[in-house]
Amino acid sequence: MKSFLAGLVILTGIISARAFAGHEFGHGGTAWTCRDASTGALIRAELIEVIELYASGQPPAQELMRWSDRDAAAFAARLDQKFSQARSFFLITSAQESLIRDSIRSIPAGAKWVSAPLPLTDDWGVWGGQLARPQDILGAWCLGKVALEQVALDPLPESTDRQFSAVLVNEPIYRALSPASQAALWIHEAIYRYRREACGDNDSWTTRNATIQMLSGDWILPFDLSCRVAI
């Protein structure tokens, strides 16, 4: 099976988000965005895991490229079924599987949609290389300004503010994502919530790599998603 473990790094940058000051968040989904160079209008976006998958020479599984989120419950059900098929590949126990699948079912339906920019997460220090840029992988992907922007943030477990108990999702960026990137976002959020709360992860290294593997559908060699090791 192709290895997708190299070249994942978050470039340094911070998006101002005063509306969220004082609240503690875990790492969330990050996307490459394409904006009009003159107006700043958002044109398109892809989650970084999707671009990394394309960079490896393999597109996302065809089924994911056809999904949409018009029916949140049906969308979550499809992801839940897909993860169920991957249980043995990820070397997790039935209890761990239940934790992840509970998040897959609940996070999309319970998301809090916002229009304000979200702060870009700061876990780029754990990456060992440089992210593949979409315009280098997909040709004329963007003729405007390309940047990394935060799509979603999940409150840390110790956060007690009920207003921030749901995953925050930047709606304009989310709506600009391809179906595969929308699916990747919910996979990422569900796996990271499990890894953070059950395994104590403080960065999304393992989550991002597991998401890429999940997107590929190329499940031949096992990928240890249990709490035994940090991948």
NUFIZA-50127 format. One record per residue (C-alpha): y, z, x. Coordinates in steps of 0.001 Angstrom, whole numbers, plus 500000, padded with zeros to 6 digits. Each point is the difference from the previous one (the first is absolute). Layout:
N
YZX...
END
This chain:
231
500000500000500000503483499244501186501864502979501347503392500683498484500752503160501960502426498536502537503661499202499833501146502331497195503350501613500767502971500998497902503250498829501580502711502609500304502507499995497177501344502235497278501257499006496570502657502342498672498791501799496906502319502884499249498590500314496496496773501361501507501502502344502589498382503405500192496601498906498691496866499773502112497930496821499826496824498692501525499773496517501388499837497210497476499685496261499644502248497844502170500764496313499471501579497066501748502851498764497806501876496724499944503615500168498836502700497386499639502065500165503189503291499689498094499471502024496835497209502362500971498077499003496890496279500711500257497914496819500089496453501142500776497979502751501655496526500695501391498411503319500931499468500247503757496218500310499549499902496579498340501952498388502828497726501660502583496987498635498150501453496469500081500741500516503711496302500675500582499231496563498608498647501220496691501858499949496655499531502755497407496981499764497709500621497316497374499616502417497103502912502101501251502248496956500272499614499398496265500713503524498768503238501127498406501247503386498814501011499046496474497399502400498657500067503075502244496810501469498533498032496763500430501419499566503502498867503497500998496589499414498428499464496881502118500950501872503175497747502879499010497063497662499555500682498274503313500135503283501874496765501110498375498354496930501530501301501049503443498822503634499944497055499597502379502106497889502358502553502811500388497357502681500782501429502504497537498296502583497842499898499789496228502600502785499821502323498098502352499474496849497983501012501886496853503239501176501641500987496467500977499009498448496690501931502656498087503095498990501973499318496300499437499907500607496265502953502387499774502594498868502555500964496595498490500318501414496486501943503067501158502358498312502471503721500772499805501942496745500236503335500052501824502555497377500951501645501865502893498772499283503548497301502350501241500129501461503551497845498056502425497125502202501173499980501145503598496379499611501095500626496984502235499458502176503076496207499968499516499627496227500151498953498331503211501436496514499636502428497985497933499648498904496410499386496360499280503166498530498477499438497987496822502070497035501130497785499697503083496800500109497934500901498159496794502433497387501288503185499615497954499402503294498207503674500893500062503155498060500806502155503090499555499914503524501422496608501619500681499718503800500162497620502910499489500706501981496840498248502848498231498246499173496732498520503410499144500054503654501035497674502823498992501238503635499940498344502279502518497565502572498566502420502876500624502724498302497961500648502114496870502675497851498397498356498662496849502494497146499896498341498659503152496376500699499062499252496316499378499867497234502582503450498442500252499959496197499879502970497735500673499707497696497011502035497010501274497887499753503166496758500602498127500755497189497533500614497671502964496548500705501468497127497547499621497051501162497850497992500733503154502810502173501362500316501840496699496278500761500154500335501009503661502781502446499156497917501923497457496981499990502321502192501337502808501524502746497845496620501147498635498279500105503398502915501694501716500268502713497345496302500730500559500267499903503801503109502181500054498762502650497583496296500042500929500116499135503712503451501221501052501325496610501149503668500048500992500343496268500553498593496947498254498068498440502900496575500390498397501313499153496536501601496736501105496856498868501763497787500976497052502325498081497682499712496893502158496218500270499942500058500460496238502191496925499566497701497818502064496879500699497968498098499340503248497895503164499932497308499603502633500445502754502586500838503465498626503523501402500121500029503825500097502489501206497422498566503517499845501703502987501585497583500046502940502186497850502198503584498739500135499835496237500477
END
